[in-house]
């Protein structure tokens, strides 16, 4: 343990880690830049470091960015990341009452606590789950992949059917390149660059970097600068007792956040909203919610950081990412030559422990970096939006080039930027697409390997115990909502008919 | 120059107006447009065609799922999805007389000359006049030119020119724009070339380190 600590504290890890956290503050607090985009831009840089340093950068940046998103949400009612939209409710009300600094201090402490809780659950749940997952065959992995995809389609913003379209488009793109089992080139049209498939990293930079930039550029209002909040007072002494008074809210929100984060497809944003609703339900004075209640600040922020940690559970254990950030993490790990899945707990136990330790320490570092971020927030906003756009553009270009020193990858990045921009305009959510792209090979390989083993018989996919459960879960995810709605409508019609005479 | 600016302002205020006007009726209709199902059908048919060119996988006389298996499934899905989206579009048209998605434009509906060509033309004109669309087109065009000339001119020059162009378009003042562009290009080149040994295209101008 001490050895690991010394290893993690080595400057070659600590320095990029800390820098990434500062970058996380910047990306999170700048409306328009999200934690996902921050991760996408970090990955090409981290490629040139050790895997642990790269993962430390991603962990540091994402947890910080999710907190930092609450800063503009609290001060200006503009969520810095999608996950902090719930913070625009009570946090902003507190700012109007002149208690913005207090709200954010509260927010910061609970972010760290929620994150810590999520990471704690991750540490205790992941290894036993991995033991279970060792017994999974291709049938289970096939269903798991499909379940992840359909969950992401159901929970994404916009409508479910378009989410499924996005997921299938991701799957389709993932089939480009050499076939996983026979090695036959597919859809490459003679392009040598496409033989190894569409690069995941440039595609992702395009989807989350360039397409965001296009969105910002196409809307002139987004270029306008928000007004800056006045001097901020940080009051740790006032915030700590409040956190202690609402410790159960923190615990409950952290738990809810972790579970929701661990569901494939549901991320920190949903976790925040659900726990806000739960906190309101359980509160002794629910009328205060929306007018600047402490619990209204505490609940969502504990949950979104916990959700971030929870998303790592399926990503590490099954290789099925829980949200778009961990989708990128899985892609990055494959790039470092690591294969997420149950075996990683046996083959690279050292690395997994390193990840756990880094995730825990990040929560403590978050307090310091976060306080700095609250103080520096005015400065961050002073950075003109057009400069931010150009910086993101340049890093997108160079980042997608740098991975394989390939100009072709820049074209891929541009193409996916346009695709992402077009799809979002048509109300098609992007997270299922990225999940489809990363899960495509897994779903296809397991389906085909399984079918070859059973001589083309699909029945064993349904009869194995765990796979049947997963298949039912998949069915409920996709059709549960509509069927329930239909039943309710039929029942009410029936009731109306009986009441008529 | 002045005239141009006025034009831009006018069109943007027009757009604001149309947006507020159409808000109640098109908040859900805007999502449905005819081009989406057509695109899905194109994807589906293309996928099916190219999948059919892929070899079949036969093992011991039995045909098993091969390279074409999965893409074919996806191709079928996209064709079905296209039909579903088309049906949704049609049902949306039925419910909302004013039209759906791309055709939801109250102004073209209000005029009596509602010939298809006029509507199409006014729509193209509206799209092209829009400051945001122009910016997007400019940015994408600049990006493509950037990538094309990157290998021959090198990263420093192309990066500088690109960054300056975008900054000026986004209304940055000239002097800070030049300074930021220089700083950005040098810093990126320093990080990637010196620290990570990424061979960014050098072209005709390169850094001394």
Interface residues (C-beta under 8 A of the other chain):
Chain A: X45 X47 X48 X159 X161 X164 X165 X168 X169 X171 X172 X175 X179 X181 X182 X184 X186 X187 X213 X214 X217 X218 X219 X220 X223 X384 X385 X386 X387 X389 X390 X391 X393 X394 X395 X397 X398 X401 X402 X405 X407 X410 X411 X414 X418 X421 X426 X427 X444 X447 X448 X451 X452 X455 X456
Chain B: X12 X31 X33 X36 X40 X43 X47 X50 X54 X55 X57 X59 X62 X63 X64 X65 X66 X67 X69 X70 X71 X74 X77 X78 X81 X84 X85 X131 X132 X133 X135 X136 X139 X140 X143 X144 X146 X147 X150 X151 X155 X159 X162 X163 X166 X167 X170 X171 X172 X180 X181 X184 X185 X188 X191 X192 X195 X196 X197 X198 X199 X200 X201
